[in-house]
Amino acid sequence: MRKPRRKAEETREDILRIADALFREKGIAKSSIADIAQELGMSPANVFKHFHSKTVLVDAICDRHINHMIGRFDTLDTPAPPPEKLGIIVRRLMQAHLEDIRENTFFLEMIFLVAKTELESGFHYRRLIEDLFFDLIRDGVEAGVYHCADCRATSRYVAASFASVLHPVFLAHETQAELDERLNGLVALANAALQSPLAK
């Protein structure tokens, strides 16, 4: 009796799971679509049916990592005033990135590929980060703590100002002490700017 055909979504999830495991084990450059297909007991053509290229597959895996990382915490529910909450958001994001770098040997390789090829997952990550800051800044303005005329634009500037403690490339070779000192200084600087009435 023939086995029932699997749903496309199930096959796609299997491909993502095996590809993720192979990338962790061998790295992205040393893992081919043929390797992934062999692990799954299917033809490379079947993998390509779901992901048109290895780059598209990497993009999908990166997007899963991003959603998992952002989903690890719900910072805006933390009962703290906006200036304190800003530091909490940035610290949790930084620690999540540091954990990814330690646990996933291929993470930096993936980040370089995303940046080089301008994959959708990179834009998705930036939007998620900017949305976190936007919600915080808007809450701060509504509470009368922060002052700015355009919360959306300001959230982009604030996100960019924390790049040196949030981008994995900058985190890879720094000590925890150096990162903590830099983070505290940047949070103080951002809060000073956001709390200044001149920011209007």
C-alpha positions as semicolon CSV with decimal commas, in nm:
position;residue;x (nm);y (nm);z (nm)
1;M;0,000;0,000;0,000
2;R;0,137;0,341;-0,095
3;K;0,218;0,583;0,184
4;P;-0,005;0,891;0,183
5;R;0,159;1,198;0,035
6;R;0,290;1,439;0,293
7;K;0,169;1,795;0,308
8;A;0,401;2,051;0,149
9;E;0,430;2,236;0,481
10;E;0,549;1,922;0,659
11;T;0,813;1,859;0,393
12;R;0,922;2,222;0,412
13;E;0,960;2,198;0,791
14;D;1,168;1,880;0,755
15;I;1,397;2,051;0,505
16;L;1,442;2,350;0,738
17;R;1,514;2,125;1,036
18;I;1,774;1,912;0,856
19;A;1,936;2,212;0,685
20;D;1,963;2,392;1,019
21;A;2,129;2,085;1,175
22;L;2,374;2,047;0,884
23;F;2,464;2,416;0,887
24;R;2,540;2,391;1,260
25;E;2,755;2,083;1,204
26;K;2,942;2,171;0,884
27;G;2,878;2,541;0,821
28;I;2,678;2,693;0,538
29;A;2,954;2,694;0,277
30;K;3,032;2,324;0,326
31;S;2,669;2,210;0,319
32;S;2,502;2,157;-0,018
33;I;2,144;2,104;-0,126
34;A;2,251;1,751;-0,224
35;D;2,369;1,688;0,135
36;I;2,035;1,806;0,272
37;A;1,841;1,594;0,022
38;Q;2,049;1,287;0,109
39;E;1,980;1,328;0,481
40;L;1,608;1,347;0,403
41;G;1,608;1,056;0,159
42;M;1,472;1,271;-0,122
43;S;1,603;1,414;-0,447
44;P;1,771;1,758;-0,465
45;A;1,494;1,855;-0,709
46;N;1,240;1,805;-0,431
47;V;1,434;2,040;-0,204
48;F;1,452;2,298;-0,484
49;K;1,075;2,267;-0,529
50;H;1,033;2,418;-0,181
51;F;1,341;2,646;-0,178
52;H;1,457;2,773;-0,517
53;S;1,817;2,818;-0,403
54;K;2,044;2,761;-0,106
55;T;2,031;3,135;-0,038
56;V;1,651;3,124;-0,011
57;L;1,685;2,831;0,231
58;V;1,936;3,023;0,445
59;D;1,699;3,321;0,443
60;A;1,413;3,105;0,575
61;I;1,632;2,957;0,850
62;C;1,757;3,301;0,949
63;D;1,399;3,427;0,967
64;R;1,311;3,140;1,203
65;H;1,606;3,229;1,427
66;I;1,498;3,594;1,431
67;N;1,139;3,509;1,528
68;H;1,264;3,271;1,797
69;M;1,501;3,532;1,939
70;I;1,241;3,811;1,949
71;G;0,986;3,567;2,091
72;R;1,210;3,481;2,387
73;F;1,093;3,784;2,577
74;D;0,805;4,028;2,597
75;T;0,991;4,325;2,737
76;L;0,713;4,579;2,710
77;D;0,515;4,396;2,978
78;T;0,800;4,459;3,224
79;P;0,673;4,693;3,500
80;A;0,939;4,963;3,470
81;P;0,948;5,328;3,358
82;P;1,051;5,381;2,990
83;P;1,410;5,496;3,063
84;E;1,475;5,179;3,266
85;K;1,286;4,964;3,016
86;L;1,511;5,090;2,733
87;G;1,812;4,939;2,909
88;I;1,623;4,614;2,967
89;I;1,531;4,583;2,598
90;V;1,883;4,645;2,473
91;R;2,044;4,415;2,731
92;R;1,807;4,128;2,654
93;L;1,862;4,167;2,281
94;M;2,238;4,175;2,329
95;Q;2,235;3,865;2,548
96;A;2,013;3,681;2,298
97;H;2,267;3,755;2,024
98;L;2,558;3,645;2,243
99;E;2,380;3,316;2,316
100;D;2,322;3,262;1,944
101;I;2,690;3,323;1,868
102;R;2,797;3,076;2,138
103;E;2,540;2,807;2,055
104;N;2,531;2,830;1,675
105;T;2,872;2,808;1,514
106;F;2,725;2,903;1,176
107;F;2,539;3,211;1,308
108;L;2,801;3,467;1,205
109;E;2,837;3,305;0,863
110;M;2,460;3,337;0,825
111;I;2,465;3,704;0,930
112;F;2,740;3,786;0,677
113;L;2,539;3,616;0,401
114;V;2,221;3,801;0,497
115;A;2,404;4,137;0,495
116;K;2,585;4,067;0,168
117;T;2,279;3,954;-0,027
118;E;2,021;4,184;0,137
119;L;1,789;3,896;0,220
120;E;1,434;3,959;0,337
121;S;1,513;3,814;0,681
122;G;1,758;4,100;0,738
123;F;1,490;4,359;0,664
124;H;1,245;4,164;0,881
125;Y;1,491;4,169;1,172
126;R;1,540;4,544;1,139
127;R;1,164;4,604;1,135
128;L;1,113;4,391;1,448
129;I;1,388;4,576;1,636
130;E;1,259;4,917;1,528
131;D;0,906;4,816;1,632
132;L;1,032;4,727;1,981
133;F;1,189;5,072;2,017
134;F;0,887;5,243;1,858
135;D;0,646;5,093;2,114
136;L;0,876;5,190;2,400
137;I;0,932;5,547;2,277
138;R;0,560;5,600;2,209
139;D;0,480;5,480;2,563
140;G;0,744;5,718;2,698
141;V;0,599;6,013;2,504
142;E;0,246;5,930;2,623
143;A;0,375;5,916;2,982
144;G;0,541;6,257;2,938
145;V;0,888;6,112;2,998
146;Y;1,022;6,124;2,641
147;H;0,992;6,410;2,394
148;C;0,993;6,361;2,018
149;A;0,776;6,471;1,727
150;D;0,809;6,154;1,518
151;C;0,828;5,832;1,719
152;R;0,868;5,613;1,408
153;A;1,169;5,804;1,276
154;T;1,320;5,831;1,625
155;S;1,288;5,454;1,676
156;R;1,503;5,402;1,364
157;Y;1,771;5,638;1,498
158;V;1,767;5,475;1,842
159;A;1,796;5,126;1,689
160;A;2,091;5,240;1,476
161;S;2,264;5,397;1,778
162;F;2,278;5,056;1,951
163;A;2,433;4,871;1,654
164;S;2,767;4,825;1,832
165;V;2,599;4,621;2,109
166;L;2,332;4,450;1,896
167;H;2,499;4,351;1,570
168;P;2,659;4,004;1,602
169;V;2,966;4,110;1,403
170;F;3,050;4,370;1,671
171;L;2,974;4,128;1,956
172;A;3,186;3,835;1,841
173;H;3,526;3,949;1,972
174;E;3,438;4,174;2,268
175;T;3,448;4,082;2,636
176;Q;3,130;4,089;2,843
177;A;3,275;4,371;3,055
178;E;3,345;4,587;2,749
179;L;2,997;4,525;2,612
180;D;2,830;4,602;2,945
181;E;3,019;4,931;2,978
182;R;2,935;5,031;2,621
183;L;2,569;4,935;2,661
184;N;2,530;5,138;2,981
185;G;2,688;5,442;2,818
186;L;2,468;5,419;2,508
187;V;2,151;5,373;2,714
188;A;2,238;5,682;2,922
189;L;2,308;5,881;2,604
190;A;1,983;5,772;2,435
191;N;1,778;5,846;2,746
192;A;1,935;6,191;2,783
193;A;1,842;6,272;2,423
194;L;1,489;6,130;2,447
195;Q;1,416;6,308;2,776
196;S;1,536;6,646;2,651
197;P;1,251;6,884;2,559
198;L;1,479;7,005;2,278
199;A;1,403;6,673;2,104
200;K;1,067;6,821;2,007
